[in-house]
Amino acid sequence: MHAVQVVMFDIQQRTTLGELSTPFIKYVVWSADMNHVALLSKHAIIIANKKLGNASTGTTCIPQQTVLSVHASAE
C-alpha cells in the first residue's frame, strides 16, 4: 500500500494547517459541524479533526460503497 500526503491548506492565508500520511484516498466526508473528517480509502477509514490531528485508523474488508449506501439510506 503506497502512502500519500493529505494536506489541509488555508487558501486565504496561504498556510498549511495540517498534514497526514495516508493510503490513497477515494472519498472525503466532513461532519455536519465541520470539526471532523473521514478519509476513506479502499481498505481503511481514517477519522481526524479539522486540522488533520488526532487521527484514528480502522481497516475494513467491507466495500466502502456499501458503507456509504447504508449511511445515505439512514438519513
C-alpha positions in Angstrom: 0.0 0.0 0.0 1.5 3.3 -1.0 1.3 6.2 1.4 0.3 9.7 0.2 0.3 13.0 2.0 -3.0 14.7 2.6 -2.6 18.4 3.3 -5.1 20.9 4.8 -4.3 24.2 3.2 -5.8 27.7 4.0 -6.1 29.4 0.6 -6.7 32.9 2.0 -3.7 32.8 4.4 -1.6 30.6 2.2 -0.6 28.4 5.1 -0.6 24.7 5.8 -3.0 23.8 8.7 -2.1 20.1 8.9 -0.7 17.1 7.1 -1.4 13.4 7.4 0.3 10.4 5.7 -2.5 8.1 4.5 -3.1 5.4 1.9 -4.6 6.6 -1.4 -7.9 8.3 -0.5 -11.0 7.7 -2.6 -13.6 9.8 -0.6 -13.7 12.6 1.9 -16.7 13.1 4.2 -17.0 16.1 6.6 -19.1 16.0 9.7 -22.1 18.4 9.8 -20.3 20.9 12.1 -17.1 20.6 10.0 -15.0 19.6 13.1 -14.1 16.1 11.9 -13.3 14.5 8.6 -13.4 10.9 7.4 -10.9 9.9 4.8 -12.0 6.7 3.0 -9.6 4.5 1.1 -10.1 1.0 -0.4 -9.4 -0.8 2.9 -9.1 1.9 5.6 -11.1 4.6 7.2 -9.2 7.5 8.8 -11.0 9.8 11.2 -9.3 13.1 12.0 -10.1 16.6 13.4 -10.3 19.6 11.1 -6.6 20.2 11.3 -5.9 16.5 10.5 -4.7 15.9 14.0 -5.7 13.1 16.4 -6.2 10.6 13.5 -7.7 7.2 14.2 -7.4 4.5 11.6 -9.6 1.5 11.1 -9.3 -1.2 8.4 -12.1 -3.0 6.8 -12.9 -5.7 4.3 -16.4 -4.2 3.6 -16.5 -2.3 0.3 -16.8 1.5 1.0 -19.8 1.9 -1.4 -21.7 -0.4 1.0 -20.9 1.8 4.0 -21.8 5.0 2.1 -25.1 3.5 0.9 -26.1 2.4 4.4 -25.3 5.9 5.7 -27.2 7.6 2.9 -30.3 5.5 3.3 -30.4 6.1 7.1 -30.8 9.9 6.6 
